[in-house]
């Protein structure tokens, strides 16, 4: 009877589609083990993405999915995470200790890319992952202010490597930690690329599940070179619904496609405005732009973030939304986006590097 019950339960759970991978339980991105114990049936679910905060909701959903089954013993669930490394571009070596590097990019400036990047990093950390963020915008670093680390300076234990700074449970490195706010970075492309490489490889990150890279805006030579030289597991594209922003987002998306970096999905920022007085929602910059772009390139729409004055005010004072209002609707949207990105990465499989061509970068 117990073996029959296990088979019935296995079949039912194999039909459950995980909300953040889009795949059935037990397929890529998760595993399932069921065993009979003296006190009941135990279903142990292992996820390829962090879910410390959302595990309880997942268990509740799984229990509802199993309602109606005639089981001889009580059923309980255990949910844990096991985050592993994914492949990077052919010819590049993953960074020691960093399981996955996720680039957050946009085709143009002014779409809130850095705000999205820091909130995604903080959301992943809130789910139990070990996370770092690299501010790759050499000309206009913003993460020091957003993380409340302005004026802080990293230390070097050996005169060669830098210890990252820490805020809100994540590690951070930025050129803004090494230069004054008012100092202009009048550097040409090769100098920028070299500086970013040093910040990336000469920082003592330790062991990280995810390193979020806040990429410079644009799709020029600097961005293309960085996307070729930095070992990236996946990219997230940030846009607004505006046609002009979408046109530039296409360029950013295609840039990663050219260097065989999987695009994990699109974030539509400033999707709509909610009036603080009456609650009326208005699509100031247009509607469904992110959805159309996602459909055009057959990539997921990870989520939408409203245009809300509090988001900018919170980052300006060094406490991004996920920290300032962790139980609010906007923080919840960031968490869902972060989990969707991590879930899609987990569902990609182990290694596709054999299918990628070797890319050589030549500087003229």
Residue frames as qw, qx, qy, qz and C-alpha x, y, z in Angstrom:
[[0.000, 0.885, 0.466, 0.000, 0.00, 0.00, 0.00],
 [0.310, -0.791, 0.093, 0.520, 2.82, 2.40, 0.85],
 [0.396, -0.147, 0.592, 0.686, 4.58, 1.76, -2.47],
 [0.197, 0.622, 0.666, 0.362, 1.35, 2.42, -4.33],
 [0.155, -0.926, -0.271, 0.212, 0.89, 5.65, -2.37],
 [0.399, -0.562, 0.320, 0.650, 4.44, 6.72, -3.19],
 [0.351, 0.184, 0.676, 0.622, 3.83, 6.10, -6.88],
 [0.051, 0.811, 0.560, 0.160, 0.58, 8.10, -6.81],
 [0.280, -0.878, -0.061, 0.385, 2.26, 10.97, -4.98],
 [0.453, -0.302, 0.478, 0.690, 5.25, 10.91, -7.32],
 [0.282, 0.454, 0.671, 0.515, 2.94, 11.13, -10.34],
 [0.068, -0.910, -0.410, 0.001, 0.95, 14.03, -8.88],
 [0.359, -0.788, 0.115, 0.486, 4.01, 16.04, -7.89],
 [0.484, -0.068, 0.562, 0.667, 5.64, 15.43, -11.29],
 [0.210, 0.688, 0.578, 0.385, 2.74, 17.41, -12.75],
 [0.245, -0.884, -0.219, 0.333, 3.45, 20.48, -10.61],
 [0.535, 0.619, 0.061, 0.572, 5.00, 23.39, -12.53],
 [0.498, -0.431, -0.259, 0.706, 7.42, 25.45, -10.45],
 [0.157, 0.933, 0.299, -0.128, 6.46, 29.14, -10.65],
 [0.123, -0.886, 0.286, 0.345, 10.01, 30.44, -11.09],
 [0.342, -0.319, 0.759, 0.452, 11.41, 27.95, -13.61],
 [0.620, 0.379, -0.197, -0.659, 8.39, 27.23, -15.76],
 [0.478, 0.241, -0.833, -0.141, 9.35, 23.55, -15.63],
 [0.825, -0.376, -0.307, -0.288, 7.80, 20.60, -13.86],
 [0.534, -0.687, 0.451, -0.200, 9.06, 19.58, -10.45],
 [0.848, -0.173, 0.476, 0.157, 12.01, 17.23, -10.86],
 [0.698, 0.619, 0.145, 0.329, 13.08, 18.63, -14.23],
 [0.536, 0.286, -0.145, 0.781, 16.00, 21.07, -14.76],
 [0.109, -0.558, 0.120, -0.813, 16.15, 23.55, -11.90],
 [0.616, -0.411, 0.365, -0.564, 14.81, 21.26, -9.18],
 [0.395, 0.122, -0.910, -0.020, 14.85, 17.73, -7.83],
 [0.706, -0.339, 0.062, -0.618, 12.35, 15.66, -5.86],
 [0.309, 0.145, -0.923, 0.179, 12.82, 12.78, -3.42],
 [0.698, -0.364, -0.038, -0.615, 9.94, 11.02, -1.67],
 [0.345, 0.164, -0.891, 0.246, 10.34, 8.57, 1.18],
 [0.686, -0.521, -0.370, -0.347, 8.08, 6.78, 3.63],
 [0.131, 0.367, -0.674, 0.628, 8.91, 7.27, 7.29],
 [0.214, -0.302, -0.878, 0.304, 7.34, 5.98, 10.47],
 [0.052, 0.504, 0.439, -0.743, 5.62, 9.32, 11.01],
 [0.500, 0.730, 0.266, -0.384, 4.44, 9.83, 7.41],
 [0.724, 0.465, 0.286, 0.422, 5.49, 10.61, 3.85],
 [0.270, -0.739, 0.117, 0.606, 8.28, 13.13, 3.29],
 [0.635, 0.664, 0.245, 0.309, 8.68, 14.95, -0.01],
 [0.456, -0.610, 0.129, 0.635, 12.04, 16.69, -0.15],
 [0.519, 0.808, 0.217, 0.176, 12.25, 19.40, -2.82],
 [0.541, -0.427, 0.178, 0.702, 15.65, 20.80, -3.78],
 [0.384, 0.898, 0.202, -0.066, 15.62, 24.03, -5.80],
 [0.706, 0.184, 0.111, 0.674, 18.40, 25.40, -7.97],
 [0.078, 0.606, 0.025, 0.791, 17.65, 28.93, -6.79],
 [0.112, 0.004, -0.657, 0.746, 17.31, 30.56, -3.34],
 [0.421, -0.479, -0.507, -0.580, 13.90, 30.51, -1.70],
 [0.272, -0.099, -0.729, 0.621, 14.34, 31.03, 2.05],
 [0.241, 0.135, 0.254, -0.927, 11.61, 33.68, 2.14],
 [0.625, 0.154, -0.262, -0.719, 9.23, 32.04, -0.29],
 [0.203, 0.117, -0.972, 0.004, 9.65, 28.40, 0.79],
 [0.256, 0.237, 0.743, -0.571, 6.55, 28.54, 3.02],
 [0.553, 0.456, -0.001, -0.697, 4.40, 29.76, 0.13],
 [0.431, 0.358, -0.755, -0.341, 5.80, 27.00, -2.08],
 [0.009, -0.006, -0.966, 0.259, 5.00, 24.34, 0.52],
 [0.417, 0.363, 0.485, -0.678, 1.45, 25.66, 0.82],
 [0.553, 0.476, -0.319, -0.605, 1.05, 25.55, -2.96],
 [0.305, 0.256, -0.910, -0.119, 2.41, 21.99, -3.12],
 [0.180, 0.133, 0.861, -0.456, 0.05, 20.85, -0.39],
 [0.543, 0.440, 0.196, -0.688, -2.92, 22.31, -2.26],
 [0.466, 0.440, -0.626, -0.445, -1.70, 20.55, -5.40],
 [0.232, 0.109, -0.964, 0.066, -1.85, 17.23, -3.52],
 [0.483, 0.045, 0.465, -0.741, -5.30, 17.79, -2.04],
 [0.816, 0.223, -0.074, -0.529, -7.64, 14.93, -2.77],
 [0.509, 0.363, -0.781, 0.003, -5.01, 12.21, -2.85],
 [0.873, -0.406, -0.052, -0.266, -5.92, 9.17, -0.78],
 [0.397, 0.538, -0.660, 0.343, -2.67, 8.70, 1.13],
 [0.775, -0.366, -0.514, 0.040, -2.28, 6.20, 3.98],
 [0.596, -0.363, -0.280, 0.659, 0.11, 8.46, 5.87],
 [0.003, -0.944, -0.141, 0.300, 0.33, 12.21, 6.52],
 [0.684, 0.467, 0.141, 0.542, 2.37, 14.18, 3.98],
 [0.251, -0.895, 0.012, 0.368, 4.88, 16.88, 4.71],
 [0.657, 0.678, -0.002, 0.330, 7.35, 18.83, 2.59],
 [0.529, -0.629, 0.133, 0.553, 10.91, 20.04, 3.06],
 [0.541, 0.813, 0.086, 0.197, 12.30, 22.69, 0.72],
 [0.558, -0.603, 0.231, 0.521, 16.01, 23.46, 0.39],
 [0.477, 0.859, -0.126, -0.136, 18.23, 25.18, -2.16],
 [0.738, -0.262, 0.407, 0.470, 21.37, 24.02, -3.93],
 [0.373, 0.896, -0.051, -0.235, 22.76, 26.70, -6.23],
 [0.790, -0.108, 0.398, 0.454, 25.34, 25.50, -8.73],
 [0.103, -0.540, 0.360, 0.754, 27.50, 27.13, -11.36],
 [0.705, 0.602, 0.362, -0.094, 26.33, 27.56, -14.93],
 [0.705, 0.174, 0.311, 0.613, 28.38, 27.86, -18.07],
 [0.009, -0.800, 0.039, 0.598, 29.86, 31.11, -19.36],
 [0.588, 0.743, -0.187, -0.261, 30.97, 32.20, -22.81],
 [0.952, 0.132, 0.045, 0.273, 33.32, 29.83, -24.63],
 [0.575, 0.501, -0.186, 0.619, 36.97, 30.71, -24.09],
 [0.190, -0.663, 0.293, -0.662, 36.35, 32.36, -20.71],
 [0.466, -0.068, -0.813, 0.342, 36.99, 30.87, -17.29],
 [0.468, -0.762, -0.364, -0.261, 34.44, 31.33, -14.50],
 [0.013, -0.704, 0.431, -0.565, 35.73, 33.36, -11.57],
 [0.433, 0.001, -0.831, 0.348, 36.96, 31.37, -8.59],
 [0.057, -0.235, -0.697, 0.675, 34.35, 31.16, -5.86],
 [0.396, 0.297, 0.076, -0.866, 31.60, 32.86, -7.89],
 [0.492, 0.227, 0.840, -0.016, 28.93, 30.40, -8.98],
 [0.359, 0.649, 0.596, 0.309, 27.00, 32.71, -11.29],
 [0.159, -0.316, 0.028, 0.935, 27.61, 36.16, -12.70],
 [0.256, 0.707, 0.654, 0.084, 24.47, 37.97, -13.87],
 [0.217, 0.001, 0.155, 0.964, 24.78, 41.14, -15.95],
 [0.150, 0.764, 0.559, -0.285, 22.03, 43.74, -15.59],
 [0.303, -0.085, 0.386, 0.867, 22.07, 45.91, -18.69],
 [0.363, 0.765, 0.412, -0.336, 20.09, 48.42, -20.72],
 [0.614, 0.466, 0.338, 0.540, 20.54, 49.89, -24.16],
 [0.128, 0.682, 0.023, 0.720, 20.46, 53.43, -22.82],
 [0.215, -0.023, -0.599, 0.771, 20.74, 55.42, -19.63],
 [0.309, -0.087, 0.123, -0.939, 17.88, 56.79, -17.56],
 [0.673, -0.176, -0.544, -0.469, 15.76, 53.63, -17.40],
 [0.653, -0.558, 0.287, -0.424, 16.57, 52.80, -13.77],
 [0.822, 0.245, -0.510, 0.058, 18.99, 49.96, -14.48],
 [0.271, 0.356, -0.676, 0.585, 21.15, 50.54, -11.40],
 [0.517, -0.241, 0.372, -0.732, 18.12, 50.73, -9.13],
 [0.926, 0.055, -0.177, -0.329, 16.84, 47.44, -10.53],
 [0.661, 0.356, -0.611, 0.252, 20.30, 45.85, -10.19],
 [0.018, 0.345, -0.670, 0.657, 20.75, 46.70, -6.51],
 [0.681, -0.136, 0.280, -0.663, 17.23, 45.65, -5.58],
 [0.903, 0.173, -0.349, -0.182, 17.65, 42.33, -7.40],
 [0.454, 0.361, -0.693, 0.429, 20.91, 41.72, -5.52],
 [0.252, -0.259, 0.570, -0.738, 19.25, 42.52, -2.19],
 [0.824, -0.016, -0.003, -0.566, 16.22, 40.38, -3.05],
 [0.810, 0.223, -0.541, 0.032, 18.41, 37.34, -3.78],
 [0.214, 0.315, -0.696, 0.608, 20.25, 37.90, -0.50],
 [0.528, -0.193, 0.340, -0.754, 16.92, 38.09, 1.34],
 [0.915, 0.069, -0.195, -0.347, 16.12, 34.65, -0.09],
 [0.852, -0.433, 0.286, 0.063, 19.26, 33.25, 1.51],
 [0.821, 0.443, 0.002, 0.361, 21.82, 33.52, -1.30],
 [0.507, -0.560, 0.114, 0.645, 25.35, 34.89, -0.87],
 [0.458, 0.790, 0.338, 0.229, 25.45, 37.90, -3.20],
 [0.390, -0.425, 0.101, 0.811, 27.83, 40.57, -4.42],
 [0.426, 0.850, 0.309, -0.012, 27.34, 43.54, -6.73],
 [0.533, -0.159, 0.263, 0.789, 29.93, 45.06, -9.05],
 [0.241, 0.870, 0.180, -0.391, 29.28, 48.61, -10.21],
 [0.670, 0.100, 0.460, 0.574, 30.68, 48.45, -13.77],
 [0.250, 0.900, 0.262, 0.242, 29.64, 52.00, -14.67],
 [0.639, -0.117, -0.102, 0.753, 33.07, 53.60, -14.54],
 [0.141, 0.391, 0.167, 0.894, 31.89, 57.00, -15.80],
 [0.413, -0.442, 0.014, -0.796, 28.89, 57.30, -13.49],
 [0.372, -0.086, -0.892, 0.244, 29.05, 54.92, -10.53],
 [0.456, -0.474, -0.084, -0.749, 25.87, 55.01, -8.46],
 [0.766, -0.276, -0.580, 0.000, 26.04, 51.98, -6.19],
 [0.366, 0.037, -0.538, 0.758, 28.03, 53.74, -3.41],
 [0.299, -0.149, 0.139, -0.932, 25.13, 56.16, -2.89],
 [0.717, -0.172, -0.416, -0.533, 22.45, 53.52, -3.35],
 [0.773, -0.174, -0.584, 0.173, 24.04, 51.25, -0.73],
 [0.449, -0.885, -0.025, -0.124, 24.79, 54.06, 1.71],
 [0.851, -0.228, 0.075, 0.467, 28.55, 53.61, 1.31],
 [0.352, 0.856, -0.010, 0.379, 29.54, 57.07, 0.09],
 [0.136, -0.857, 0.405, -0.289, 32.94, 58.10, 1.42],
 [0.860, -0.347, 0.373, -0.007, 33.86, 54.54, 2.39],
 [0.351, 0.696, -0.607, -0.156, 37.14, 53.11, 1.12],
 [0.984, -0.038, -0.168, -0.038, 38.05, 49.42, 0.67],
 [0.425, -0.729, 0.533, 0.071, 41.12, 48.06, 2.44],
 [0.770, 0.454, -0.446, -0.045, 43.83, 45.94, 0.88],
 [0.840, -0.516, 0.171, 0.008, 45.34, 43.19, 3.04],
 [0.816, -0.128, 0.324, 0.462, 48.34, 42.62, 0.76],
 [0.081, -0.613, 0.267, 0.739, 48.66, 45.76, -1.34],
 [0.001, 0.087, -0.788, -0.610, 47.28, 43.91, -4.37],
 [0.209, -0.443, -0.829, -0.269, 43.77, 42.70, -3.65],
 [0.248, -0.285, 0.136, -0.916, 40.81, 44.70, -2.32],
 [0.035, 0.298, 0.888, -0.350, 38.30, 43.69, 0.31],
 [0.130, -0.520, -0.541, -0.648, 34.78, 44.52, -0.91],
 [0.228, -0.150, 0.396, -0.877, 32.62, 46.75, 1.21],
 [0.159, -0.339, -0.926, -0.037, 29.42, 45.33, 2.69],
 [0.305, 0.004, 0.192, -0.933, 25.95, 46.78, 3.12],
 [0.747, 0.060, 0.101, -0.655, 22.58, 45.19, 3.83],
 [0.829, -0.100, 0.543, -0.087, 24.08, 41.71, 3.66],
 [0.825, 0.515, 0.146, 0.182, 25.73, 41.97, 0.23],
 [0.578, -0.393, 0.240, 0.674, 29.30, 42.66, -0.87],
 [0.410, 0.887, 0.209, -0.030, 30.01, 45.58, -3.20],
 [0.538, -0.293, 0.278, 0.740, 32.81, 47.02, -5.31],
 [0.359, 0.876, 0.312, 0.082, 32.77, 50.22, -7.38],
 [0.525, 0.357, -0.027, 0.772, 35.20, 52.70, -8.87],
 [0.240, -0.794, -0.119, -0.546, 33.23, 55.16, -6.75],
 [0.783, -0.602, -0.084, 0.131, 34.91, 53.69, -3.67],
 [0.766, -0.099, 0.111, 0.625, 38.33, 54.63, -5.07],
 [0.267, 0.294, 0.180, 0.900, 37.80, 58.15, -6.44],
 [0.085, 0.313, 0.402, -0.856, 36.07, 61.29, -5.23],
 [0.397, 0.628, 0.645, -0.176, 32.49, 61.97, -6.33],
 [0.244, 0.890, 0.018, -0.384, 33.51, 65.15, -8.15],
 [0.279, -0.497, 0.664, 0.485, 36.42, 63.58, -10.03],
 [0.742, 0.493, -0.083, -0.446, 35.59, 63.13, -13.73],
 [0.729, -0.154, 0.632, 0.213, 36.61, 59.82, -15.30],
 [0.469, 0.760, -0.222, -0.392, 38.02, 61.07, -18.60],
 [0.469, -0.319, 0.799, 0.200, 39.16, 57.63, -19.75],
 [0.514, 0.341, -0.542, -0.571, 39.10, 55.98, -23.14],
 [0.902, -0.036, -0.204, -0.380, 37.63, 52.56, -23.78],
 [0.745, 0.197, -0.588, 0.246, 40.74, 50.39, -23.14],
 [0.061, 0.324, -0.585, 0.741, 41.33, 52.14, -19.80],
 [0.663, -0.206, 0.157, -0.702, 37.73, 51.52, -18.76],
 [0.911, 0.063, -0.369, -0.175, 37.93, 47.86, -19.73],
 [0.538, 0.280, -0.635, 0.478, 41.18, 47.45, -17.81],
 [0.211, -0.323, 0.463, -0.798, 39.77, 49.19, -14.73],
 [0.815, -0.141, -0.009, -0.562, 36.67, 47.00, -14.73],
 [0.841, 0.156, -0.514, 0.061, 38.75, 43.85, -15.12],
 [0.281, 0.306, -0.640, 0.646, 40.80, 44.86, -12.09],
 [0.480, -0.256, 0.316, -0.777, 37.72, 45.60, -10.00],
 [0.897, -0.008, -0.206, -0.390, 36.33, 42.21, -10.97],
 [0.878, 0.138, -0.425, 0.172, 39.39, 40.02, -10.55],
 [0.374, 0.320, -0.528, 0.692, 41.31, 41.88, -7.84],
 [0.510, -0.440, 0.189, -0.715, 38.42, 41.95, -5.37],
 [0.072, 0.117, -0.956, 0.258, 38.34, 39.30, -2.64],
 [0.587, -0.204, -0.282, -0.731, 34.73, 38.31, -3.22],
 [0.412, -0.170, 0.812, -0.378, 34.93, 35.03, -1.35],
 [0.101, 0.213, 0.946, 0.224, 32.30, 32.44, -2.19],
 [0.378, 0.271, 0.112, -0.878, 29.23, 33.91, -3.87],
 [0.520, 0.389, 0.759, -0.039, 26.13, 32.29, -5.31],
 [0.413, 0.779, 0.389, 0.268, 25.57, 35.35, -7.48],
 [0.310, -0.375, 0.053, 0.872, 27.60, 38.36, -8.51],
 [0.338, 0.828, 0.447, -0.028, 25.33, 41.01, -10.03],
 [0.434, -0.099, 0.233, 0.865, 27.12, 43.29, -12.49],
 [0.206, 0.843, 0.317, -0.383, 25.52, 46.70, -12.96],
 [0.630, 0.237, 0.408, 0.617, 26.65, 47.23, -16.56],
 [0.056, -0.354, 0.079, 0.930, 27.35, 50.66, -18.08],
 [0.557, 0.614, 0.398, -0.394, 24.44, 51.99, -20.17],
 [0.365, 0.706, -0.387, -0.467, 24.64, 51.73, -23.94],
 [0.934, 0.137, 0.328, 0.040, 25.75, 49.16, -26.49],
 [0.356, 0.867, -0.343, -0.067, 28.97, 50.64, -27.82],
 [0.636, 0.454, -0.595, 0.190, 32.48, 49.24, -28.00],
 [0.119, -0.431, 0.693, -0.565, 33.00, 49.33, -24.23],
 [0.747, -0.086, 0.371, -0.545, 29.83, 47.37, -23.48],
 [0.899, 0.324, -0.236, -0.174, 30.49, 44.84, -26.24],
 [0.428, 0.507, -0.676, 0.320, 34.06, 44.30, -25.08],
 [0.341, -0.340, 0.648, -0.590, 32.93, 43.83, -21.48],
 [0.866, 0.056, 0.189, -0.459, 30.25, 41.33, -22.51],
 [0.824, 0.408, -0.392, 0.011, 32.94, 39.37, -24.34],
 [0.367, 0.477, -0.652, 0.462, 35.55, 39.47, -21.58],
 [0.396, -0.306, 0.569, -0.652, 33.48, 39.11, -18.42],
 [0.191, -0.038, -0.974, -0.114, 32.42, 35.48, -17.76],
 [0.476, -0.036, 0.175, -0.861, 28.64, 35.87, -17.65],
 [0.210, 0.151, 0.962, -0.091, 26.10, 33.13, -16.87],
 [0.125, 0.662, 0.710, 0.204, 23.09, 35.20, -17.91],
 [0.110, 0.072, 0.015, 0.991, 21.84, 38.73, -18.55],
 [0.058, 0.698, 0.662, -0.268, 18.81, 40.74, -17.49],
 [0.208, 0.321, 0.317, 0.868, 17.66, 43.58, -19.77],
 [0.038, -0.600, -0.523, 0.605, 16.00, 46.64, -18.21],
 [0.108, 0.310, 0.457, 0.827, 13.75, 48.90, -20.28],
 [0.294, 0.332, 0.411, -0.796, 10.82, 51.27, -19.95],
 [0.552, 0.493, 0.670, -0.062, 7.68, 50.93, -22.10],
 [0.227, 0.804, -0.118, -0.537, 8.73, 53.86, -24.31],
 [0.855, 0.510, 0.081, 0.046, 9.41, 53.05, -27.96],
 [0.321, 0.821, -0.422, 0.210, 12.79, 54.79, -27.86],
 [0.443, -0.551, 0.666, -0.236, 13.84, 52.80, -24.79],
 [0.896, 0.107, 0.413, -0.124, 12.62, 49.57, -26.38],
 [0.696, 0.696, -0.166, 0.062, 14.65, 50.28, -29.51],
 [0.090, 0.730, -0.622, 0.268, 17.80, 50.60, -27.43],
 [0.691, -0.310, 0.588, -0.284, 16.89, 47.59, -25.30],
 [0.923, 0.370, 0.076, -0.075, 16.78, 45.52, -28.51],
 [0.467, 0.729, -0.453, 0.214, 20.37, 46.51, -29.16],
 [0.306, -0.572, 0.670, -0.361, 21.39, 45.45, -25.66],
 [0.870, -0.016, 0.417, -0.262, 19.58, 42.15, -25.99],
 [0.849, 0.522, -0.072, 0.033, 21.12, 41.41, -29.37],
 [0.132, 0.772, -0.579, 0.227, 24.57, 42.33, -28.05],
 [0.536, -0.378, 0.708, -0.263, 24.37, 39.49, -25.53],
 [0.905, 0.284, 0.267, -0.168, 22.99, 37.14, -28.16],
 [0.582, 0.737, -0.341, 0.043, 26.01, 37.86, -30.37],
 [0.103, 0.579, -0.749, 0.304, 28.39, 36.75, -27.63],
 [0.653, -0.121, -0.736, -0.132, 26.19, 33.77, -26.67],
 [0.019, -0.049, 0.675, -0.736, 25.17, 35.00, -23.23],
 [0.156, -0.509, -0.832, -0.159, 21.67, 33.71, -22.36],
 [0.206, -0.327, 0.056, -0.921, 19.16, 36.49, -21.73],
 [0.062, -0.200, -0.896, 0.391, 17.27, 35.47, -18.59],
 [0.033, 0.726, 0.686, 0.025, 14.51, 37.95, -19.24],
 [0.130, 0.481, 0.137, 0.856, 13.31, 41.53, -19.44],
 [0.200, -0.531, -0.581, 0.583, 12.32, 43.92, -16.65],
 [0.084, 0.685, 0.373, 0.620, 9.89, 46.68, -17.57],
 [0.328, -0.324, -0.426, 0.779, 10.74, 49.56, -15.26],
 [0.165, 0.279, 0.080, -0.943, 8.52, 52.64, -14.77],
 [0.076, 0.271, 0.905, 0.319, 5.74, 50.46, -16.15],
 [0.194, -0.727, -0.508, -0.420, 2.95, 52.62, -14.75],
 [0.079, 0.279, -0.388, 0.875, 2.48, 55.46, -12.28],
 [0.375, -0.579, -0.722, 0.049, 0.27, 55.19, -9.22],
 [0.092, -0.707, -0.002, -0.701, -1.07, 58.51, -7.96],
 [0.317, 0.026, -0.723, 0.614, -0.06, 58.93, -4.31],
 [0.301, -0.034, 0.278, -0.911, -3.29, 60.85, -3.59],
 [0.744, 0.114, 0.070, -0.655, -6.03, 58.81, -5.26],
 [0.629, -0.158, 0.761, 0.021, -4.32, 55.55, -6.29],
 [0.724, 0.630, 0.082, -0.269, -5.14, 56.01, -9.99],
 [0.665, -0.217, 0.552, 0.454, -2.80, 54.04, -12.28],
 [0.498, 0.825, -0.013, -0.269, -1.60, 55.63, -15.51],
 [0.834, 0.063, 0.313, 0.449, 0.78, 54.26, -18.14],
 [0.012, -0.889, 0.091, 0.449, 2.76, 57.46, -18.65],
 [0.093, -0.578, 0.660, 0.471, 5.41, 55.92, -20.93],
 [0.583, 0.235, -0.602, -0.493, 3.13, 53.60, -22.91],
 [0.803, -0.202, 0.392, -0.400, 1.80, 50.12, -22.33],
 [0.952, 0.072, 0.295, -0.034, 3.01, 46.53, -22.74],
 [0.386, 0.807, -0.441, -0.071, 6.34, 47.51, -24.29],
 [0.242, -0.505, 0.821, -0.107, 8.27, 44.98, -22.23],
 [0.747, 0.155, 0.603, -0.234, 5.73, 42.26, -23.05],
 [0.712, 0.684, -0.007, -0.158, 6.04, 42.90, -26.78],
 [0.191, 0.753, -0.629, 0.014, 9.84, 42.88, -26.62],
 [0.483, -0.295, 0.804, -0.182, 9.82, 39.62, -24.65],
 [0.794, 0.364, 0.445, -0.197, 7.50, 38.02, -27.19],
 [0.526, 0.796, -0.252, -0.161, 9.56, 39.33, -30.10],
 [0.232, 0.629, -0.734, 0.108, 12.74, 37.65, -28.82],
 [0.859, -0.172, -0.456, -0.154, 11.05, 34.70, -27.10],
 [0.358, 0.164, -0.656, 0.644, 12.50, 35.52, -23.68],
 [0.321, -0.606, -0.703, 0.190, 10.61, 35.82, -20.37],
 [0.121, -0.709, 0.019, -0.695, 9.14, 39.05, -19.09],
 [0.426, -0.024, -0.739, 0.522, 10.45, 38.81, -15.53],
 [0.206, -0.683, -0.607, 0.350, 8.16, 41.50, -14.18],
 [0.144, 0.712, 0.213, 0.653, 7.18, 45.15, -14.08],
 [0.393, -0.351, -0.429, 0.733, 8.11, 47.89, -11.62],
 [0.079, 0.895, 0.433, 0.077, 5.95, 51.02, -11.20],
 [0.289, 0.507, -0.108, 0.805, 7.10, 54.61, -11.42],
 [0.572, -0.731, -0.371, 0.026, 7.10, 55.51, -7.73],
 [0.084, 0.863, -0.261, 0.425, 8.82, 58.52, -6.14],
 [0.718, -0.620, 0.286, -0.134, 9.62, 56.46, -3.05],
 [0.949, 0.127, 0.070, 0.279, 11.95, 54.16, -5.02],
 [0.486, 0.638, -0.143, 0.580, 14.29, 57.03, -5.91],
 [0.326, -0.789, 0.234, -0.465, 14.10, 58.55, -2.45],
 [0.905, -0.390, 0.168, -0.038, 14.96, 55.25, -0.81],
 [0.865, 0.224, 0.012, 0.449, 18.01, 54.59, -2.98],
 [0.214, 0.785, -0.143, 0.563, 19.19, 58.18, -2.52],
 [0.454, -0.722, 0.343, -0.392, 19.35, 57.63, 1.23],
 [0.147, 0.480, -0.859, 0.100, 21.16, 54.31, 0.88],
 [0.416, 0.044, 0.837, -0.352, 18.28, 51.97, 1.71],
 [0.274, 0.042, -0.677, -0.682, 16.82, 50.53, -1.53],
 [0.657, -0.195, -0.139, -0.715, 13.18, 49.46, -1.58],
 [0.792, -0.071, -0.606, -0.033, 13.80, 45.79, -0.74],
 [0.435, -0.036, -0.601, 0.670, 15.45, 47.01, 2.50],
 [0.131, -0.123, 0.193, -0.965, 13.34, 50.10, 3.20],
 [0.691, 0.022, 0.178, -0.701, 9.93, 48.46, 2.72],
 [0.030, -0.249, 0.957, 0.144, 10.58, 44.69, 2.64],
 [0.273, 0.342, 0.877, -0.197, 6.89, 43.81, 2.96],
 [0.334, 0.574, 0.057, -0.746, 5.64, 46.38, 0.44],
 [0.791, 0.506, 0.309, -0.150, 4.21, 45.72, -3.01],
 [0.441, 0.825, -0.351, -0.056, 7.23, 47.11, -4.87],
 [0.233, -0.562, 0.789, -0.085, 9.71, 45.04, -2.84],
 [0.744, 0.108, 0.635, -0.176, 7.56, 41.99, -3.58],
 [0.704, 0.697, 0.012, -0.132, 7.77, 42.79, -7.30],
 [0.165, 0.770, -0.616, 0.018, 11.57, 42.99, -7.09],
 [0.502, -0.317, 0.788, -0.161, 11.66, 39.65, -5.24],
 [0.810, 0.361, 0.427, -0.174, 9.53, 37.95, -7.86],
 [0.549, 0.795, -0.251, -0.066, 11.75, 39.31, -10.61],
 [0.092, -0.669, 0.732, -0.090, 14.90, 38.16, -8.81],
 [0.643, -0.089, 0.741, -0.174, 13.47, 34.68, -8.26],
 [0.783, 0.565, 0.198, -0.171, 12.30, 34.46, -11.86],
 [0.366, 0.800, -0.475, -0.021, 15.79, 35.38, -13.12],
 [0.250, -0.489, 0.821, -0.157, 17.46, 32.88, -10.77],
 [0.754, 0.141, 0.583, -0.267, 14.85, 30.25, -11.61],
 [0.736, 0.660, -0.045, -0.142, 15.34, 30.61, -15.36],
 [0.166, 0.723, -0.668, 0.057, 19.09, 30.39, -14.85],
 [0.494, -0.277, 0.791, -0.229, 18.69, 27.22, -12.77],
 [0.794, 0.340, 0.442, -0.243, 16.49, 25.68, -15.48],
 [0.440, 0.757, -0.377, -0.302, 19.04, 26.29, -18.24],
 [0.978, 0.118, -0.122, 0.125, 21.01, 23.13, -17.50],
 [0.739, -0.528, 0.110, 0.403, 24.60, 22.57, -16.57],
 [0.333, -0.528, 0.440, 0.646, 26.81, 23.39, -19.51],
 [0.668, 0.673, 0.316, -0.043, 26.19, 24.60, -23.02],
 [0.155, -0.800, 0.371, 0.446, 29.71, 25.87, -23.64],
 [0.527, -0.064, 0.742, 0.410, 30.41, 23.16, -26.21],
 [0.408, 0.675, 0.587, 0.182, 27.85, 24.80, -28.50],
 [0.007, -0.959, -0.040, 0.281, 29.40, 28.26, -28.25],
 [0.714, 0.569, -0.075, 0.401, 31.96, 29.51, -30.77],
 [0.611, -0.374, -0.120, 0.687, 35.27, 30.83, -29.55],
 [0.166, 0.953, 0.190, 0.169, 35.34, 34.65, -29.61],
 [0.654, -0.103, -0.051, 0.748, 38.58, 36.54, -29.92],
 [0.011, -0.972, -0.196, 0.132, 38.75, 40.23, -29.09],
 [0.651, 0.156, 0.106, 0.736, 41.32, 42.25, -30.97],
 [0.116, -0.882, -0.182, 0.418, 42.12, 45.82, -30.09],
 [0.616, 0.626, 0.164, 0.450, 43.18, 48.07, -32.87]]
